[in-house]
Structure formats: C-alpha cells, structure tokens
Amino acid sequence: MTVYIPEPGREWDFIIVGTGMGGATLGHALAQAGQSVLFLEKGRSHINGDVALTDDYAESFFPKLKDPQSEEITTLAAAGRYTEELEDVSGPQPRSFIPFIGSGTGGSTALYGMALERFFASDFSPRQYYPEAKKSSVPASWPVKYDDLLPFYEAAEQQYRVRGTPDPMRGADEANYLPPPPFIPVNQALYDCLRHQGLNPYHLPMACEQVQDCQSCQSYLCNKNCKNDSSRICLAPALTQFGARLLDECEVIRLESTRSDVSSIVCMHRGRELTLRARKYVIAAGALETPRLLLNSASSIWPNGLANDNNLVGKNLMRHYIDLYALFCGERVKRNSRVKELAFNDLYLRDGKKLGSVQSFGFLPPEAMLAEQIARDLREESGRLPAAAFNLVKPIARFALKQLFSRALILATTLEDLPYEQNRVMLSNQTDRQGRKRLQIKYTVRDNEQVRINTFRQEMKTILKPYRYMLLKQAENNQRIAHVCGTCRFGLNPQTSVCDANNKVHALDNLYISDSSVFPSSGGINPSLTIAALSLRLAHHLGSTHNA
C-alpha cells in the first residue's frame, strides 16, 4: 500500500483520530459516501503485515530479546499493542502497568476475540436495575433507545460477517447471522451439560471466517485473513477503494480551537510536527486516549481541557468485572482448535436483577507470561520477597500452569460495572520518556459492586458443579481494562454529559466522539458491536446533515 505524504494546506471533510472499531467503521462509511477522510493512527500500520508479529503473544518473544529494556516496547508495537505505562493511583501506593489494549491499525479489534453481540434492550434503561447504587451516576436511560440502534446493529453484523446462532434469552430479537461451524467436541459436551441443567447456551456470534486450524487469535494479530477486525473490514477498503488516506505512527498532540469550533489538529508524524485541518473532526482514540487528548488541549479559552466546562471529561470510567473459569475436561485442548464458541445469558437479567454474560474465552496467555504475573503479584503483596525467591517462583508456577491448563476450557464472565464520577482518567504531573504527561486512572470497586461480583461467582459455582474447575479472579484487578468505557459520556443534558445524542461534543460545532467513551453505562457484554452500531448511526447522521 502506498505511503501517504501529507499535502500542505489541504482541508479534509473529516479527520478521524484512531482506526479501531469506532474510527474505522465511521471513516469507511463516510469515505464510501464520497467524503474526503484522513485517518490518524498513533500506532503502526499492520495492513500489509510485513512489519507485524502474528500468531502469538508479544510476551512469547521477550525471552529472546538481547536488550529487553530497549526492545520490549518495539516488540509490543510490532504486535499491535499499546506501549505506554498507565499509572493506577486508586490505592495507597501507585502501580504502573502497560494496559492490554491495541495500538495500531484496527486498534483493539486487531487483538479482540471477535465476539460481536448486541446489548440487550434493558441495557438502554439501566438505572431501574440498581436502586441500591445511590451514589452512582448511572442514568435512567441512554439518549438513544435499542430500537434506534437496531438497524445499525443489523448493518454492523452484516458488514463484519458475524457467524453464530440466536440467543434464546432474547426472545423475538433474532439476528440474521451467517451459519457457524459445528461445535468442537469439548464445547458440544459443555453445551449438552448446560442444556441438561435447563440453561440456554448458543453459538457465540463471532466476526470470524473460521478458516482451517483457526485458533481465534485472541490477544494477538492474525495473518490468516480470518479475523474480521476494523482494519480488514473497514480501514483497508476505505484506503484502497474510496480514497481515504492514513498517517500511521502519528500522535495527536492537541486540538486547536475557538470557543465554538476546532480549527486544526497538531500532531507528530515520525518526528515531524504537522498541523492538519478539516471541516469536521472525530476523536475515536478509545476511552483512555480520547479524554487524554481533550485534557491535553487545554488553552486560555478552555482552561480545564477542551469541551470540559462541566469538568466531566475523563470521569465515569468503567471497565467491566471479568473473571475466568478454567474447566478441566479430561482431554487435552489443542491450540489450533476453535475453543471460543459458546455463550449463555441466563444470568444476564433474572428476577429484575442484572448480572452479566458468560462466554468462551479462548486460550489463556502463555504459561511464562502468567507465571511472571503470579510471581510479581506475590512479590508486591509480600513486600519482602527476596530476588532469589522471586526467580524460583517463576519456573515452578510455569510448570504447574502448563500441566494444569493444557486440559482446561476457559469461560469468562462479564459483569456490568456502574459509573461513578470519582472513577476517572486523569493527567499526571509527571512526564514519560517522551516528555508527555503520563496517564493515570483512579478506580474503586464499591461495596454494592463487590456484592454483585460475589453473587455472580456463587451462581457460577452452582452451574459448574458437574466440572472440576478453577476460578481465576480478575474482577477486582484494575489492570483488566480492555473494555474501558464511559469517560466522555453522551446524553441530552449538557450539564451532565460531554456529547449529545448524535455524538457531537456539546460545546463545539464540528467535533464528534466515536468510541466507547460515550457510553453512559457499560452493559454486561463486550462493547465492540455497540461501538460499531453507534458509528454507523453517526455516519448516517453526518450524511443527512451534509445533504441538508
């Protein structure tokens, strides 16, 4: 693919920051409609695949590095991964970590497990299900209804070629999926076991071509033309067929603006500062980077950050409470098999109480990666674990995990977490290696949330009685932030939201947000399809506005 060289002085119809599910889906629709579109992507382009690490976790390459300190970041970038440390200041001692999210063409969809499911209709009126959460800012309703999104859900499912079967718990709300392949034997046995208990499992809807030896490639790049991510489905066609352009390795520094309009974007493209202009601008950088960009765009006109007069940018952070269950099925689960196939939602909404979804997780990260994490957690918790003991724990844990999980089938539970203004994304006063202000999060699990986490675990204990299993508790771990959302919520009232019902920033006439940061609640399902549907709805709105 030809490398695009910026044209001095050109004004685009749209500049879109980010090429994940929101940015690429929106940009494809706009470019297809004849609009001139420029994508800005902070990470690398992996469209050609010639500079990408595929088919395995980046961490599997770390032991081979000659100089880990200088090469780990490069390796993460080549694997489509985010490379910056995030500082968690929730507890008494700050903890830094690199979040497991995407950076590069396709954003986090380049790494996702391809499960694409709609939110339930109940998710669009969330407050009624949480009367005990009096301090939460969860709204009575979203500014859009399920029926408003329905045609865009259907369009996104077709566009991303989703394969699966309808969820029996959704009643008449049946999606028209492409047919999936039959369950592999171990999943068929689990399906039969769940059905015997009176539950309603189904074939998980996935944006996957299911090629031979498909292993889902969850959490790493795929080179088999199997994963229908936003880069493959939307970005590449927008570039090759509809005249859009891409600047990768392009970090947006700030948005320049008046009181009512964004006038330009200032960015660094491979060491060169650029100022770019458009009629309209869209931030689709994800629910961590989108508020960061607005906060970084503070000026004399916007002293608290762009569009932040109400001081809501970055607040109401949500991330989902996700636990993993390793089911020991007695037979070895092959690495090149389709283990990510099954789901059930019998616990999603029952007797007026909302919990969440249960679905196949895919394969766990490599044993060495898990062992390193276990050892580090032990060291941090003890505070006194000597280096020799730390180094001894790793090989022991690695051996145990390899023996244990080679015969395990993994399920993931996803529990809706609620928005609180105190849970937020912030800018630190400290700077990183490049002199940028570091990004911080503050997130506390509330007592009423912990009750729901424990309730979900107890329900799963009952369901999984026929199996030997191990619960890998991750719900309370702030590093599990792949489903981050809510930090620039949309709504009808400019005093309680950042964007309006059409994703336009309230205070600016030509700035829109198209990612999960606009979610006013998190639902209990992977957010990807809802991001795509909202993006197609925004494209429809922008097309109607343009033609008016």
PEMO-V926380 format. One record per residue. N is the residue number from 1. D_CENTER is the distance of its C-alpha to the mean C-alpha in Angstrom with 2 decimals. Layout:
BEGIN
n d_center
N D_CENTER
N D_CENTER
END
This chain:
BEGIN
n d_center
1 26.96
2 28.98
3 27.73
4 27.73
5 30.06
6 29.58
7 32.52
8 34.14
9 34.49
10 32.50
11 30.85
12 27.94
13 27.20
14 23.49
15 21.65
16 17.86
17 15.90
18 12.85
19 12.56
20 9.00
21 8.82
22 10.46
23 12.90
24 14.09
25 14.57
26 16.44
27 18.36
28 19.51
29 20.92
30 22.63
31 24.08
32 25.29
33 27.02
34 28.90
35 27.13
36 27.02
37 23.47
38 22.55
39 19.06
40 18.47
41 16.07
42 16.06
43 15.57
44 17.86
45 18.51
46 18.34
47 19.74
48 23.11
49 21.88
50 24.84
51 23.15
52 20.24
53 20.16
54 19.34
55 19.76
56 19.10
57 17.19
58 18.16
59 19.75
60 22.25
61 23.77
62 24.24
63 27.58
64 29.01
65 28.48
66 31.76
67 30.44
68 27.17
69 27.18
70 27.09
71 25.42
72 22.29
73 20.39
74 21.74
75 20.70
76 17.05
77 17.12
78 18.86
79 16.23
80 13.44
81 12.15
82 11.86
83 15.44
84 16.13
85 17.01
86 15.64
87 18.40
88 18.15
89 21.30
90 21.06
91 23.92
92 27.40
93 26.40
94 23.46
95 21.26
96 19.50
97 16.75
98 14.45
99 10.82
100 9.38
101 6.78
102 8.13
103 11.02
104 13.38
105 13.97
106 11.16
107 8.57
108 5.71
109 7.43
110 10.39
111 9.32
112 7.78
113 10.49
114 11.15
115 11.53
116 11.81
117 13.51
118 14.76
119 14.82
120 18.39
121 20.97
122 21.36
123 17.90
124 19.31
125 22.13
126 20.65
127 23.32
128 26.01
129 24.36
130 24.27
131 27.82
132 27.85
133 25.01
134 27.41
135 25.80
136 22.36
137 21.62
138 20.14
139 21.88
140 24.29
141 22.40
142 19.82
143 21.59
144 20.95
145 22.00
146 20.79
147 23.75
148 22.77
149 19.50
150 21.21
151 22.53
152 19.24
153 17.50
154 20.44
155 20.26
156 16.61
157 17.51
158 20.51
159 18.96
160 16.38
161 19.27
162 17.86
163 20.22
164 20.90
165 23.26
166 23.27
167 22.40
168 25.87
169 24.63
170 23.81
171 27.48
172 28.35
173 24.79
174 24.76
175 22.54
176 24.36
177 22.45
178 23.86
179 25.59
180 23.91
181 26.04
182 27.83
183 26.31
184 27.20
185 29.97
186 28.12
187 25.61
188 28.60
189 30.32
190 27.43
191 27.30
192 31.08
193 30.94
194 28.53
195 30.66
196 33.74
197 32.40
198 32.08
199 28.29
200 26.52
201 24.26
202 23.18
203 21.70
204 17.89
205 16.93
206 15.33
207 15.02
208 17.26
209 20.82
210 21.93
211 24.21
212 26.75
213 25.56
214 21.90
215 20.03
216 16.52
217 15.48
218 12.42
219 11.14
220 13.61
221 14.98
222 17.29
223 20.64
224 22.05
225 21.03
226 19.39
227 15.63
228 15.14
229 12.21
230 12.33
231 14.64
232 17.06
233 17.17
234 17.11
235 17.41
236 20.25
237 22.29
238 21.97
239 23.46
240 26.06
241 27.17
242 26.68
243 27.49
244 24.25
245 24.06
246 21.57
247 21.93
248 19.76
249 20.10
250 20.54
251 19.49
252 20.05
253 22.31
254 23.07
255 23.88
256 27.61
257 28.73
258 31.62
259 31.54
260 30.48
261 28.86
262 26.75
263 29.30
264 27.52
265 24.68
266 25.70
267 23.85
268 24.72
269 24.80
270 25.92
271 28.17
272 29.51
273 28.94
274 28.49
275 28.85
276 27.43
277 28.22
278 27.21
279 28.26
280 24.77
281 21.61
282 17.94
283 15.26
284 11.83
285 10.72
286 7.61
287 8.50
288 10.15
289 12.01
290 13.00
291 15.10
292 16.31
293 17.73
294 19.44
295 20.88
296 22.05
297 23.83
298 26.33
299 29.86
300 33.22
301 32.16
302 28.83
303 29.69
304 26.67
305 24.14
306 23.75
307 23.64
308 23.78
309 27.21
310 26.01
311 24.17
312 20.91
313 18.62
314 16.21
315 17.38
316 16.03
317 12.98
318 11.27
319 8.99
320 10.46
321 13.37
322 12.94
323 16.19
324 17.31
325 20.72
326 22.71
327 25.38
328 28.42
329 29.81
330 32.83
331 32.03
332 30.12
333 26.77
334 26.85
335 24.09
336 24.46
337 24.15
338 21.65
339 20.78
340 17.53
341 19.52
342 20.16
343 18.97
344 20.88
345 20.46
346 23.90
347 22.61
348 20.21
349 23.05
350 26.48
351 29.55
352 27.72
353 25.26
354 21.51
355 19.72
356 16.88
357 16.11
358 17.21
359 16.30
360 16.98
361 14.73
362 16.30
363 17.94
364 17.68
365 17.49
366 21.02
367 23.64
368 24.36
369 20.86
370 20.99
371 24.60
372 23.91
373 21.41
374 24.03
375 26.75
376 25.02
377 24.25
378 27.93
379 29.12
380 27.29
381 28.37
382 31.95
383 32.32
384 35.33
385 34.28
386 36.34
387 35.09
388 37.20
389 35.75
390 32.18
391 32.98
392 34.64
393 31.77
394 29.44
395 31.65
396 32.57
397 29.01
398 28.12
399 31.12
400 30.47
401 26.84
402 27.91
403 30.67
404 28.68
405 25.47
406 27.14
407 28.24
408 25.16
409 22.95
410 19.64
411 18.28
412 15.25
413 15.67
414 13.02
415 14.89
416 14.30
417 14.74
418 16.70
419 16.67
420 19.37
421 20.42
422 21.18
423 17.58
424 16.46
425 15.44
426 18.72
427 20.57
428 22.84
429 26.44
430 26.08
431 25.17
432 23.59
433 25.44
434 25.20
435 26.49
436 23.33
437 22.69
438 20.29
439 17.22
440 17.62
441 15.96
442 18.14
443 17.06
444 19.70
445 19.66
446 22.49
447 25.34
448 24.64
449 21.05
450 22.55
451 24.99
452 22.36
453 20.64
454 24.17
455 25.03
456 22.18
457 23.32
458 26.86
459 26.17
460 24.48
461 27.52
462 29.77
463 27.92
464 27.80
465 31.48
466 32.62
467 30.52
468 30.65
469 27.20
470 25.55
471 22.96
472 20.51
473 19.66
474 16.25
475 15.80
476 17.67
477 16.05
478 14.27
479 12.97
480 10.53
481 7.86
482 4.63
483 4.18
484 6.10
485 8.03
486 11.75
487 13.16
488 15.04
489 15.76
490 17.90
491 21.20
492 24.87
493 26.32
494 25.98
495 26.95
496 24.00
497 21.18
498 20.08
499 19.81
500 21.98
501 21.38
502 21.00
503 18.30
504 21.14
505 21.42
506 24.46
507 26.57
508 26.23
509 27.46
510 25.46
511 21.99
512 18.95
513 15.25
514 12.91
515 9.27
516 7.82
517 10.27
518 12.99
519 12.29
520 15.46
521 14.46
522 11.54
523 13.26
524 13.24
525 11.19
526 7.80
527 6.90
528 6.82
529 10.62
530 11.22
531 9.55
532 11.85
533 14.70
534 14.67
535 14.73
536 17.63
537 19.28
538 19.15
539 20.64
540 23.31
541 24.08
542 24.39
543 26.57
544 28.73
545 29.10
546 30.05
547 32.62
548 34.12
END
